[in-house]
Amino acid sequence: MPPSETGSVVLPADTRSVSTEDGIVVRHTVTLEWGDCDPAGIIYYPTYFKWWDQGTWRLFWAAGIDRRIMRDEMGGIETPILSATGTFESTVTPGDTLVVESRVERWGNSSFKVAHRAVAPDGKTVAHGHEMRCWTRGSVSTPGQLKAERIPDNIVSRLGGKRA
């Protein structure tokens, strides 16, 4: 991603970020494609999780942080998912356009909870869920091993949040 006024990255054209009292909220537009559905035209539930993962990364991008920065400039930071949940409230079909809204709901010491919801054009929530992620650092001497670390205060503040 090209540099921007945040110092690192710009958001994709389909994404908007808003600063709220509770922190940054990002909203990105998605269109349900035929390949996202089964032969009956019913969405595969993993599609929501893909969109939610996109929302989490857009939150970091809105704060000027991307994977390259986390890996190279922050010394190998990764944010693996510890758990993910989803509630599916109504159906969608190929061609439907939704807005996926994401925000950090809670900051812990080394974990954070991201809330997501998919909203139809009429404002109705069609699905919502959470990801619990951990702030970790990879080890150069033992590839594939991650160790949880305290999330730096400046990361929490850049995303406009407050620690629990």
N, C-alpha and C positions, 0 to 999 in steps of 0.2 A: 504494500500500500504506500502511496506517496506521502511525503511529509505534509503536515498541516499546521495551522496556528496552535494546535495543542502540543506541537513539538514532535509528534510521531506519526500519527495515522489519521486518515479521514474516514468517515463513515460511508458505507455504500449509499448510492443514490436513493435506494428504497427505504432508508432508515432515518428516523428523526430521534433526537435525544432531547429530553426536557429535564431541567433541574427542579426537583420538588423539595418540600420540607423534609422528606424521608430519604432523599438521595436521587441519583440519576435514574430516569426511566427511559428505556429505548423502545421504540415501536418500529417494526419493519413489516412490509407488505409481502404476502406470499400468495401465490395462485396455486390451487390444488390441480395437479396434473394427472392425466390418466395413469401414468406409472406409479403414482402415489396410492392407487386404489386396487382393490381386487376386481375380478371380472364383473361383479354386480355393481361396481362404481362406489363401493364403500371404502373409505379411507383406511389404509393400514395404520394401526396405532403408532408404530415407530416413526411415522412421518412427523407427528407432534414432537417427539423427543428430538428429532433432527432440527426442527424449527426452534425448539427451546435451547438447544446447544448453540445455534446461531445467535439467539438472543443474548446468551451469556457472553459470547465473544464480542458482540456489538457493545455491550456494557463496558467492557475493558477498552475497546476501541474509542468509545465516547470519552473515556478518561485519558486517551493518548497512549494506551498500552496495547501492544500486540504480542503474538507468540514469539516473534523474533526478539523483541525487547526482553520478554520474560526469560527466554532461553539464554540469550547472549549477554545482555547488559545487566540482568538481575541474577545471573549465575545459575541458570538451570531450573527456574521455577516452573512447576507444572500444577495444574488444578484438576486432578482426577475427580470423577463423580463417585461419591460414596453411596448415594441412593438417589432414586428418581421415582416420582409418582405422577400419576395422571388421572384425571376425572374427565370423562367425555359426556357432555350434556346434550348435544344434539348432532344430527348428521350433517355432513357436507358432501358435495359431489364435485366431480371434475369440472373445472371452470370457475368454481367459487373463489373469490378473493377474500382473504382474511388479514387482519392486523394482529401480529404477535407482539405482545407487550411483556417486557421483562424488567425486573428490578431486584436488587439485593434486599431481601426481607430481614435478614439477621446476619450480623457479623459476630463470630465467636473469636476465640483465641487463634485457632488454626483452621477453622472451618467457616463456611458461609453458606447461607441458604438463599437460593435465587427463586423467586416466584415468577411464574409465566402464565399468561392466558392468551387464548386465541379468540378474537372477536370478529363477528360478522359485520357487514356494513350497517345493519340496523342497530348495532350496539350490543347485541346479544352475545354473551360468552358461550362459545361452543365447546371449549375445553379449557381446563386449567390444571396446573401441577407445580411441582417443585423439584429442584435439584439441590442436593446437599453436596458441596464440593470441599476439598481439603487443599490448603496451601502447602505445597511440598517443594523440596529441592532434590534434584537428582544428584547422584554421586558419580563423579568421574571414575573413581577407582572400582566401583561396583555398578556397572551399567544395568539399568532395569530396576534398581532399587530407589525408592523415594522415601524421604524422611519428612514428616510433618514439621512445620515451623510456624511461629507466630506470624500472623499477617501484619506487615508493617503498617503503622498508623497512617503514614502518608498515602498508602494504597486505599485504606478505608476512607480517608478524607477526600482523595481525588474522585472517588465514586460518590461522594456526598453523604456518606453514611456515618453512623455512630455505632461503636462496639456495644454489644449487649452487656 
